[in-house]
Amino acid sequence: MSDKSPRFSYKGSKLKPLRAFCQVAKLGSVSRAAESLFLTQPAVSQQLQALERELGVELVTRQGRALVLTKAGDMFYDMARPLVEGIDRLDVDFRERLKGLEVGELHVVAGSSTAMYLLPSVVEAFRQSSPDVRFNLHTVTGEQGLEMLRKGRAEVAVGSMLDVPQDLDYARVWNFDMHLIAAKDHPLAAIKQPTLANIAEHGFILPPQRLTSYRLIDRIFQQHHLPLNVTMEVGGWEVIKEYVLRGLGVSLVTGICLTNLDRQRLHCAPMGTWFPPRTYGVIVRKGKFLSPAARVFVDAIKPGLFERMDYYSTGQSGR
């Protein structure tokens, strides 16, 4: 039986055509790709053509002056980019990994709500199993956390994501329903099952606009063509709950922050009819191997997450 799998024959290298294709896809231009790779334009064009011949499909097409990916090219780019970036960052990632082994240090990023409500038991389990590792938990906003992750200043992020960028992997672990909270004597407390239209008539206390929670609530209101009357922006669920208790407004919060005491003091109504469950999970850079310390931390959350990324996981070697 003949082997019909693609063989990247251009100059006997698989990596060169893949790198050329990824740069063309990223920059939308052969000339810019050639400049970034310190190659001539004909060389990049030849590598791209060789790759298309071997795969038997057109990967890029021209629209005006720009080169854009075909559907097949877009799919292949999602597969090829982590491989190329992984090879290109191999020495950097190795030094980071080696440093982690020598220093025994782990940096994790999370929002304040995640750090307060989800991570205490996880951190406790990690500290018990890895007492010699210096653990650093950075409580930052979502965007700040992703920036630290991308720049290698943190290895793991824990939190909620609405849209997952292509350069990151997100494993969902927890689900929480959204709830309306109001003071016990608030008019909404007299409605057994308030609708979105009912609560739209009242002033809201919400987290700052830059945070995922605000954007999720705003998106749902827009989808139902209802106004979102935000009278106060406050950082932190605990502060929001206190202000709602004092009758300064109502709020929509994730079930993650509601304790038994909160349910006794506040009127809490589930809003799952209008809001999907809020997911929280673990975020890592796509194609980046987890250090031993990160592997232990992630396993404390849920064993087996991202095992394909870990040199130390059991199973076949992938050779």
N, C-alpha and C positions, 0 to 999 in steps of 0.2 A: 504494500500500500504506500503510495507516494505521500510525502509530507507537504501539504498545501498551505501550511501556516506561513504568514508573511515573513520574509527575510529582508531586513533593511540593508541593502547591498551597497549603498552609496559610500564609497571609500571604506567599506568594511566596518562601519560604525553605526550602532543603533541610536546612540545618544545624540550625535550631531544633527540628524534630521529632526528628531523630536524637539531638541532645543531650538532649532531654527523655526519649526512650526509654532512652538509656544510663543516665541517672541513676535512672530508675524501676527498671531492671533491676539496677543496682548496689545501690540502697538498699531495694528491695522495698516502696516506699510512694510514692504520688503526693504526699502532703503533705510528706514529707521531701525528695523531688525538687524540689518547688516552692520549698521553703525554701532549698535549696542553689543554685538558679538565680535566686533573688530574683524569682520569679513567683508568681501566684496558682494555687491548685489547679485551678480551671476552665481556666486557660490551658494548664497541663501536660496535663490530660485531653483538651482539644481537639487539642493537637498529637499526642498519642499516638493518638487516634482517627483523625485525618487520615492518619497514617502507615499504620495498619492498613487504612484504606480504599484507599489508593493501592497497597499491596502485595497486597491481597486476601486476607490471612490474619490470624488472631488471633495477636498477639505475646505478650500477657500474659494470665493468668487469675488469678482470686482463689482463694486457699486460706485459709479463715478470714479473718483480718484482713490477711493479707499478699498482695501481688501476686507471682506467680512466672512465670517464662518458660515458654511452651510450647516444644515441640521446634523449631518454626519460629522462635520468638523467640530461643531459645538460639543457633541457627545464625546468625541475623541479627545478634545482639549481637557474636559473634566477628568479623563483617565490619565492623560499624559502629564499634565501640569504637576500633580503631586510627585510623580516620579522624577521629573527634571529638577524641581525645586529641592527634592530630597537629596539628590546627588550633588547639586550645587552647594547645598548647606551641610554636606556630610561632615566636613572638617570642623565647621563651627558647632554643629550639634554634638559632635563627638567631644569637643573640648568642654562644652557645657555639661555634658553627661559625666565626663571624667571629673570635672570640678565638683559636681554634685556628689559623686562617690567619695571624693576626698574630704570635702567640707561637711557633707551631711546636712544639707540645707534644702528646704522646700518653700517656695513662694506660691501662695494661693490667693486669688482675688474673688471677692463676692460683694454683693450689695449689703447694706446694713440689715435689711429684713432677712435675707438669706443667712447672714452671719448670726443673727439673733435667734431665729426660729428653727432653722434646719440643721445648722452645723455644730452646735454644742456637743451632741452625742457622737457625731462623726469625729470631731477633733479629739474628744476624750478617748475614743477607741484608737485613733492614730497615735496619740501620745503614749498610750499604754503599750502599744506594739512596737513603737519606734522612739524610745525615750532619748536616744542620742542624737536624733535629727533635730536641727534647729528649725522650728516651724514659724513661718511668717504669714499671717492672714491680713491682707490689705482690704479694708472696707472702702470701696470706691463705687462710682456710678458705672452703669453698664458699658458706656463708651470708653471710659478710662480703663476699665478692666480689660476690654478687648485690645486696647492699645498696648497695655503692659504685656498681654499674652503674645501679641504679634512681634513685639520688640524683644521677646525673650526675658523680660524682667519678672515674669510669672510663668509657671508651667501648667497650672490648672485654674480654670474659672468655674464657679458654681453660681447659677442664677437662672433667670427666665429669658427666653428669646422669642420674639415674634417672627423675625426673618433671619435665616441663618446664612451668613456670607459663605461664598464658595471656598474660602481658604480655611474654614473652621469646621470641626466636627462637633455636633451637639447630640448628646445622649439624654433623652428624657427619662427622669426617674420618679418625680413626684407630680401629682395632680391635685389641684385645689379648686373648689367652686368659688365663684364670686358671690358676695353677699352685700346687700344693702344694710347699712347701719344707721340708726337714728336714735334720738333720745326717746325714752319711754313715753313721754307726753307729746311727742311730735305727731302731727296729723297723719303721717304715713304709717305710724304704728297701729292705727285703727283699721288699716286695710290689710286683709288677710294675705292676699296675693297681689301686691302692687305690680302694675305694668310699667314698662319703660316710659310710656306717656305720663303715667302718674308721677313718677319720680323726676321727670324732666321739668316739672313745674316748680321745683325747689332748688335752693342754692346748694352747691356742692363744695366740700372741702376735699381737695385732691393733692397728691404729690406733685412736685414740679413738672412742667411740660416735657422736660428733657428725659424723663424716666419712662420706662416701658409701661408702667401701670396707667399713667395718664394717657399715653398714646393708644393703648388698647381700648380704654373707655371711650375716648373721643372717636375712635374708628367705629365702634358699635353705634354710637349715637348718630354719626353721619350716615351710616348704612340705613338707619331707620328714619332719616330726615327729621331728626329731632334736635332742638337746641340743647347745648350743654352749658348750663349756667354755673360757671365756677366763680364762687365768691371769695375763695381763699385757697392759696397754695401753701402747703406745709410739708416739710421734710420729716419722714418717719411715721410709721403706722401708729406707734404709741401716742405721739402727739395728736395725730388726727383723731384717734379714738377719744382722747380726753376732750378735745374741742367739740366733737359731736355730742359727747355726754353732757356738755354744758349748754347744748342747744344752739350752737353757733352755725349749724348747717348739718347736712347729711353727707354720707360718703358711700363709695363702693370700694370694698376691700377684698383682698384675697383671703380665703379661709385659713391660710397659713398663719395669720396673725390673731385669730380669734381664740381666746382661752375660755374656759368654763366661766370664769368670773366676768369676762366681757359679755357673754351670752345672758348672764343674770342682770347686768347693769344696763345693757343696751337692747334696743329692738333690733334683731338680726333676721333678715329675710333672704333666703337663697334666691339667686337670680340666674340660675342655670338655663332657664328658658331663653334668655336673651344673650347670655355670655358663655362662651365655651370655657371649659375648665382651664385654669392657668397652670401651665407646666413649668417645672423647674428641673434643671439637670446639670450635667457636667459638660464643660466646653474645653476643647484642646485645639492646638494648631493641627491642621490636617497634614498627615505625613510625618509628624514629629513623634519620635519614640518617647515613651514615658520612662523617666528615671526610676530606679528602684523605690525611692521614697514616694514619688508620685503614684506608682503602682499600688503601694500599700494604702495610700490615702484614698485613691479611687475605689479600691476594693472595700474600704470601710464604708463607702456610700452604697455601692452595689458591685459585688464580685463579677468579674468578667468584662466590664466595660472597656472598650478599645483594646482588647487583647491582641488583635491583629497588628497593633502598633508597637507591641512590647517585645523586645528581644528575650525577656525573661519569662514570657508566658509558655505554658506547656503546649504540646501539639507539634505539628510538622513545621519544618524550618522554612518553607517557602522557597527553597532552592529548586 
